[in-house]
Amino acid sequence: MKKIIPILLTIFIISCQGNAQKDQKKNQDKFEVTKSDKEWKAQLTDAEYRVLRKAATEPSFSSPLNDIKEPGTFVCAACGNELYKTKHKFMSGTGWPSFDRPIKGGVAYGTDSKLGYQRNEVHCARCGGHLGHVFDDGPRETTGKRHCINGVAMDFKPEKN
């Protein structure tokens, strides 16, 4: 029994190692927009850098993008790639902007297990920036998906009349 606990603890620690950053570095050359870490740091705010390049999560209910209801497009804060439309946004109650679907070709997917279980990670398809995660608890009347996205990872472009 004494040997089982250290073995289980070791397995748990190894399984909790996040693959998002490793996968992002490994797949960096597949994105249209690539920059060095130094270039990203110079371009992005500290909060944007932590989320987009290091896969951090902003505090819930901290983004002004939560309240946007006007027609428009949410774009990647790092490269301007179009990600989501307001018409596919919904109030999930989670504290992060939520969408039931992305713009076709706007996002890419990966996995991470930094919380000890595997989650479906959402990246910008153009620069590979970490946006958030997608879950299967979205609106059943549409896609059933909830793209839970960090507001700091996006900018909003209102629709022009």
C-alpha positions as CSV (number, residue, x, y, z in Angstrom):
1,M,0.0,0.0,0.0
2,K,2.9,2.4,0.8
3,K,4.3,1.8,-2.6
4,I,1.0,2.4,-4.4
5,I,0.5,5.9,-3.2
6,P,3.9,7.3,-4.5
7,I,3.2,5.5,-7.8
8,L,-0.3,7.0,-8.2
9,L,1.0,10.4,-7.2
10,T,3.8,10.2,-9.9
11,I,1.2,9.1,-12.5
12,F,-1.1,12.0,-11.5
13,I,1.7,14.6,-11.7
14,I,2.8,13.4,-15.1
15,S,-0.8,13.4,-16.4
16,C,-1.2,17.0,-15.2
17,Q,1.6,18.3,-17.3
18,G,-0.1,20.7,-19.8
19,N,0.4,19.7,-23.4
20,A,-1.1,22.9,-24.8
21,Q,2.2,24.8,-24.8
22,K,4.2,21.9,-26.0
23,D,1.7,21.3,-28.9
24,Q,1.7,25.0,-29.6
25,K,5.5,25.1,-29.9
26,K,5.6,21.9,-31.9
27,N,2.8,23.1,-34.3
28,Q,4.0,26.7,-34.5
29,D,5.2,26.4,-38.0
30,K,1.8,25.4,-39.3
31,F,0.3,28.8,-38.5
32,E,0.3,31.6,-41.0
33,V,1.4,34.2,-38.4
34,T,4.4,33.1,-36.4
35,K,6.6,35.3,-34.2
36,S,9.2,34.8,-31.6
37,D,8.3,34.9,-27.9
38,K,10.1,38.3,-27.7
39,E,8.0,39.7,-30.6
40,W,4.7,38.5,-29.0
41,K,5.7,40.1,-25.7
42,A,6.4,43.4,-27.4
43,Q,3.1,43.4,-29.3
44,L,0.7,42.1,-26.7
45,T,-0.3,43.5,-23.3
46,D,0.8,41.4,-20.3
47,A,-2.7,39.9,-19.9
48,E,-3.0,39.1,-23.7
49,Y,0.4,37.5,-23.7
50,R,-0.4,35.3,-20.6
51,V,-3.7,34.1,-22.2
52,L,-2.8,33.9,-25.9
53,R,0.8,32.6,-25.7
54,K,0.9,30.9,-22.3
55,A,-2.6,29.5,-22.2
56,A,-3.6,31.3,-18.9
57,T,-7.2,32.1,-18.1
58,E,-8.5,35.5,-17.3
59,P,-10.7,36.0,-14.2
60,S,-14.4,35.2,-14.8
61,F,-16.7,38.2,-15.2
62,S,-13.7,40.5,-15.9
63,S,-14.2,41.0,-19.7
64,P,-16.2,43.9,-21.1
65,L,-16.9,41.6,-24.1
66,N,-19.4,39.6,-21.9
67,D,-21.9,42.4,-22.3
68,I,-21.6,43.0,-26.1
69,K,-24.9,42.3,-27.9
70,E,-24.6,44.5,-30.9
71,P,-23.9,42.9,-34.3
72,G,-20.3,42.4,-35.2
73,T,-17.3,40.2,-35.2
74,F,-14.9,39.0,-32.5
75,V,-11.3,38.9,-33.8
76,C,-8.1,37.5,-32.4
77,A,-6.3,40.2,-30.3
78,A,-3.0,39.0,-31.6
79,C,-3.5,38.8,-35.3
80,G,-7.0,40.1,-36.1
81,N,-8.3,36.8,-37.5
82,E,-12.1,36.6,-37.5
83,L,-13.3,34.1,-34.8
84,Y,-16.9,34.5,-33.8
85,K,-20.0,36.5,-34.7
86,T,-22.3,38.2,-32.1
87,K,-25.3,36.3,-33.5
88,H,-23.7,33.1,-32.2
89,K,-23.0,34.5,-28.7
90,F,-25.1,33.5,-25.7
91,M,-25.1,34.2,-22.0
92,S,-23.7,31.0,-20.4
93,G,-23.5,32.3,-16.9
94,T,-19.9,31.2,-16.7
95,G,-18.3,34.6,-16.7
96,W,-16.6,34.3,-20.1
97,P,-17.8,35.2,-23.5
98,S,-19.5,32.1,-24.9
99,F,-20.5,31.1,-28.5
100,D,-22.2,28.1,-29.9
101,R,-20.0,28.0,-33.0
102,P,-17.0,29.8,-34.6
103,I,-16.7,31.4,-38.0
104,K,-15.7,28.7,-40.4
105,G,-12.0,28.3,-40.5
106,G,-11.4,30.8,-37.7
107,V,-10.3,28.5,-35.0
108,A,-8.2,25.4,-34.6
109,Y,-8.5,22.7,-31.9
110,G,-6.1,20.9,-29.6
111,T,-6.2,19.3,-26.2
112,D,-4.8,20.2,-22.8
113,S,-4.7,18.3,-19.5
114,K,-3.3,20.9,-17.2
115,L,-6.2,20.5,-14.8
116,G,-5.7,16.7,-14.6
117,Y,-8.2,15.8,-17.2
118,Q,-8.4,16.3,-20.9
119,R,-10.2,19.3,-22.3
120,N,-10.7,20.5,-25.9
121,E,-8.7,23.6,-26.4
122,V,-9.5,26.4,-28.9
123,H,-6.8,28.2,-30.8
124,C,-6.8,31.0,-33.3
125,A,-6.3,29.2,-36.7
126,R,-4.1,32.0,-38.0
127,C,-1.6,32.5,-35.2
128,G,-2.2,29.6,-32.8
129,G,-3.0,31.8,-29.9
130,H,-4.9,30.1,-27.0
131,L,-8.5,31.4,-26.9
132,G,-10.2,29.0,-24.4
133,H,-12.0,25.7,-24.5
134,V,-15.1,24.1,-26.0
135,F,-17.6,22.1,-24.0
136,D,-20.7,20.0,-24.9
137,D,-23.0,21.9,-22.6
138,G,-24.1,24.7,-25.0
139,P,-27.6,25.4,-26.3
140,R,-29.3,22.2,-27.3
141,E,-31.5,24.0,-29.9
142,T,-28.4,25.0,-31.9
143,T,-25.1,23.1,-31.8
144,G,-24.9,21.9,-28.2
145,K,-21.4,23.4,-28.0
146,R,-20.1,26.1,-25.7
147,H,-17.0,27.9,-26.9
148,C,-15.8,29.4,-23.6
149,I,-13.4,32.1,-24.7
150,N,-11.2,34.5,-22.8
151,G,-12.3,38.0,-23.6
152,V,-8.8,39.4,-23.4
153,A,-7.9,37.1,-26.3
154,M,-10.3,38.9,-28.6
155,D,-11.2,42.4,-29.9
156,F,-14.6,43.4,-31.1
157,K,-15.3,44.9,-34.5
158,P,-18.9,46.3,-34.7
159,E,-20.8,45.7,-37.9
160,K,-20.8,48.7,-40.2
161,N,-24.3,49.9,-41.3
